[in-house]
Amino acid sequence: MTKINYFGALATILVAALAAGLLMALVIAGTKPAGAQAAPSNGKIAFKSDRAGNQEIYVMNTALEDNTNQPQRLTTDPALDFSPDISPDGNRIVFMSDREDDNEDIYIMDTQDIDNDGNGDNLVRLTNHPATDLRPTFSPDRTRIVFESYRDGNYEIYTMLVAAPEDNITNPPQRLTSNPATDYAPDFSPDGTRIAFSSNRNRDGDYEIYTMNSDGTGRPTRLTNNSTSDRVPDYAPDGRIAFSNNGGGKYKIFVMNADGSRKTRLPGTSGSDYGPDFSPDGTQIAFYSYPTSTATGDIYTMNANGKATTRLTTARGEDTLPSWGPVPVAPTTP
């Protein structure tokens, strides 16, 4: 079995950057500029946390975590569960888990735990492959997901139907990229015609942001060109793209137009900011931040212009990889 500890490697990169002394000492946690107030956005944020001693998936309201507002735990398993993504209707979550066969595959479940058993309802395994499948995200119409996989010897981008495993036997995942470099962190555009991703396929070997047709046709378009790394792109509802860049020794979040123009650095926190995810209305961005070289990550939000930064999670342990989805939409009856 091929198994790559990708997130462990990423954590090592972030901590090394912090420990190098290139990071300011503290994040001004939970503070906002005088008179500034983040505009409220409907929906919930799913994230990965080890606050209970193991990496699990949680979902929370977009208010500050306190005694009256506690995140709801949606997985309870000794395995590792992470990389959640909420569907566009708010009803489902796809995520990565190694709960079966000690193998990293993609699963789907409801965003609610109606029976209160500590797990999201209607849990289904979507992929079953000896290599690593991870970081899934939904298409705008919820019928497909795009994800990265090591099943061909290096990380490439794949897409597949959101269907039961037996249906994917006759409709297997489709490989969209074919390059000896690493292609990872894919995200669908709002209209579903494009996919943004990060890759080190360029000559200098650092990670840059690319987009491609969502069916894999044509050649990918490179949107960034830096001596530092640009990672984990996320589309806004209006087509802009947020991403993280490690210029200056710490990751900060930038926003650019869909064609790569008008790149703007967002102030965020004084720490290392990573993993941006736009709110459903596009007015805010969720992300996670590390205040010091020895601190664990927490979930934050800020306005889409980078102002009014708010720390949402305060529990002990590491809270990372936020996905911001809408309030669940009740299914219509015939």
N, C-alpha and C positions, 0 to 999 in steps of 0.2 A: 504494500500500500504506500502511495506517495502522500506524505503529509507535511505541509509547510507551515511553520508557526509564524505566519505573516504578521499578525498583530503584535506578537512578542518582539519581532524585529522592529516594527514601527515604534513601539514604546521605547526600545533601546535608543533609536535615533533621537526621539524627542528628549529623553532624559539626558542623553549625552550633550545635546545642544544647550540644555538648561544648565547642566553641571559645568559647562565650559566657562561660565561666568558672563555669558553674553546676554543673560536675562536679568531684568530688574527683580528686586527681591520679593516684592509682594504684589498680588492682585488686589485692587480696591474692590473687594468682594461685596456685591449687593448694593453698591452705591450708584447714584445717577448724578449727572450734572445738575446744578441748582436750577430748579424750575422745570427740569425735563422729566417727562413721563412717557414710558413706552406705550404706544397705542395698543389697546387690547386686540387680540386675534382669537377667533374661535378655534377650537380643536384641542388635540392632545399631542403630547410628545412621548414617543417610545424611545427607550434608550437601554444600553447595556450597563449592568452594575454588578459589582462583587460585594455589595454592602452586607449580604447575608453569608458571606464566606465562599461564594461560588458565582461564576459569571452567569447571570440570568437576565431575562428581558422584563422590563418594567414599563408601565405607561402612567403618565401623570397629566394633571391639568396644567395650564400654562401660568399658574400662580406660584408664588414662593412656597417652597416646602416648609411646612411647620406642623404643629400638633394637630391642626384641623385639616390639613391638606397633605396627605401621604400618598406617594406613588403606589400603584397597584401592581403586585407581582404577577406576571403572566406565564412564567415557566418555573417549574420546580423539579429539577433533575440534577443528579451529580455530574452530568456532562457539562460542556461549555456551550452556552447559548449566547450569540451576539449578532451584530450587523442587522438590526431590525429595520424594516421599511414599511410604513403604513400605506395601505391602498388609497387611491384617490377618492373613494367614497367613505373612507374612515372605518370600514368594517373588518378588514383583514390585515394581518402582518405577515410578511415573509422574513425569514431569518436563517442564520446558519447554526447548525448544531452537530456535535459529534456523539449524540446520545445513542445511536445504534451502530454497532460494530466498530466503535471508536473511530468512525469515519466522518469527515466533515462534509455534510450534505445540506441541502436547502429544504426548509419546512415552511408550512403555512398554517396559520391559526386565526381565530377571531380575536378582535381587540377587546373582547369582554370575557370575563370569567363568571358567567351567570351561576354556575353550580358551586362557586367558591372553593374549588379544589386546588387552587394555586396554579392552574394552567389555563391558557386561553382555550376556549371551546373549539371543537372540530379541527383538531390537530391532524395534519396530513404531511407525510414525507413526499417531496416533489422530485428529488434527484437521488440516485443510488449508484454511485460510481466510486471506485477505489481511490481516485485522486481527490484533491480538495476543490470543492465548489463553495464560493462565498460571495459576500456583498451583493445580494440580490436587490433590485429595485423594480417597481411596477411600471408598466406602460400606462399612458393616460386613460386608456379604455379598460384597464384592469385585466385584460385577457392574456397578457404576456408578462414575463419578467426578463430582465437582462442581468447577467452576472459574470463574474470572472471565474475561471477554472484552470487548474493545472493538469487537466486530463490529457493534454497532448505534449507534456514535457516542459511547458513554461506557461505563465499566466496569459490567457487569451480571453476575449470577450465572446460570450455566447448568449443566445436568446432561446426561450422556450415558452410553450403554452402553460398557463396556470391550469393544470389538469392533474387528475389522479395518475399515479405512476404507471398503471397499465395502459393509459392513453398515450403516455409519452414513449412507450415502446414502439408504437407505430408512427409517432411524431417526435423523434428524439431532438434534443437540443441542437440548434444550428450555430455553428462556429462563424463569427462575424469578422474576426481579425486573424491574420496569419503572419506572424513576425517573430523572429528569434528573441526580440526584446520582451519586456514585461508590459502588458496592457492590462489596466485594472481600473476599478472604481467607476463603472459606467453609470450613466443617468440619462433617461429619456427626455427629449425636449417636450414642451407643453403640447405640441401638436402631434407628437409621436413619430415625426419624420426623421429626426436626427438623434444621435447618441453622443454625449460628451464622455470622454474618458481621459485618464492620465497614462502616459507612456514614456519610457526612456529610449525609444527607438531612434532618436536623433543622434547625431555624431558625437556630441559632447557627453552623452550618457546621463544627463540629468533629466528629471521628469518634467514633461510639458503637458499642456492641455490640448487635446485634439477633439474634433467632431467628425462623425461619419454618418452616412445614410443608415437608417435603422434596419435596413435589409442587408447591409454589408456590401452593397454594390459601390463601385467607384473607389477613389482613394481618399483616405482621411485628410482632413484639413487641419494644419497646425495653427493654433490660436495664440500661443505664448512662445517667447524665445528669450529665455533668461539663462544666466550662468548659475542660477539657483533653481531649486525644484518647485514646480507647481503641481499640486495634488488635489484629489477628491473634489471634482467639479460637481456643482448642483445647479440645476436650472430653476429660475424664478418663473412664476406664472406668465410674466411678460416676455420671457425669452432671454433675459440677461443670465449670466453665469457667475456664480460665486465659486471661489476656490481658495486653497491655502498655499502660501508661498513662504519659504524659509530664509528669505534674504535677511541679512543682519543677525543671523544665528538663532532666530526663533521664528516659529510659524505665525503669520498674520493672515487675515482674511482679506481678499480682494474681490471686487465685482467688475465685470466687463460686459460689453455688449456681445450679442450672439456671434458677431463676426470677429471678435477679439479686440475691437477698438475701445478706447476710453477706459483703460484699466485704472481702477481707483482703490487705494488701500483704505480699509475701514479701521478706525481707531481701536475699537474693541477694548480688551483689557490690557494691562501692562505685562501680562504673561504671554505664553505661547498659545495661540488660538487655532483650533483645528476642526475639521469636519462640519462645514457650514451646511445648513438645511433651511430653505425658505419656508416661512409660514404659508398656509394655503392662500391667503390674500396678498402675499408678496410684500407686506409692510414691515416684516421683521425676519430675523435670521436666528435660528438656534445653532449653537456650537458648543464645543467643550474646550476647557482651558486649564492649563497647569500653572499655578502661581509661582512655584519655586522648583528647584531641582529635586527636592525630596517630597514634594506634595503630590497628592493624587488628583485626578481630573474631576471636574464638576461641570454640570450643564448650565449654560448661560443663554440669554437672549439679548439681542440688541435691535434697534431700528435698522432698516435696510440701508440707512446712511451711516451706520456705525455708531450712532449716539444712543444714549439711554441704556447702557449695558446693565443687565440685571442677572444676578446669580440665582438660579432656581433650586439647585440641590445642595444640601448641606450635610448629609449623612456621612459617616465614616466609610471609607472605601472609595473605589474609583467608579465614577459615573461618566460614560462616554458614548459616542456614536448616536447622537440624537436623530430622530426622524419625526418631522412635524406633519401631522395629518389633520383632516377636518373632523368635526363632530360626526360620529357614525350616522349614515343615512339608512333609515329603516327600509327594508326591501318592500317593493310594491306588490300587492296581491292582485291576481287577475280579476 
